Amino acid sequence: MKVLKWLDKNLEIVILAIMLAIMCFLSFANVIMRYFFHHALTWSDEVCCYLLALSAFYCLPCAIRRGVSLKVDTFTSMLPAQWRKILEIICSVLMLGILVLLFKGTTGLIGKAALIHQASPALGIPVAKIYWAMGIGILLGIFRYLQLLFFLFTGKVTVEADNSKDFADEEEKED
């Protein structure tokens, strides 16, 4: 149970940290190779580019889970708490619908890339596999919105920002 709780809080952060570490290492290695050996790693830029693009799809579920999505709440902050909760549910359902449509489009893209056997230029990685990684990030976003909606309906949170309260609780326990 502790493993599941840890994964719930940290899965996207770990994925993003690994992506960032790989990007930093490859970029640094490429600089060293160019400066000292006058020969660049031809494939490292491609890997960094794909990882940077994929990181956007893993930042969304991370932001949802931590309750730090960028929102303009000037209007909603003037509403009573019950109306804010209703508006939060409506927005979450709309975002869920958008992510489902995005995932549907992604699966179509994966199918087309697999059908024509499209591969990346430098490494020859099947592009369908890269698109699958993008789809997994979208699925994580769908899961996080379903989780948020569950928490909203059960009263564990009233707005998305409350979704990160367990992080604050953990930090207080550590002090």
Secondary structure as GFF3:
##gff-version 3
##sequence-region A 1 175
A	DSSP	alpha_helix	2	37	.	.	.	ID=ss1
A	DSSP	alpha_helix	44	66	.	.	.	ID=ss2
A	DSSP	three_ten_helix	76	78	.	.	.	ID=ss3
A	DSSP	alpha_helix	81	115	.	.	.	ID=ss4
A	DSSP	alpha_helix	127	154	.	.	.	ID=ss5
A	DSSP	three_ten_helix	160	164	.	.	.	ID=ss6
A	DSSP	alpha_helix	165	174	.	.	.	ID=ss7
###
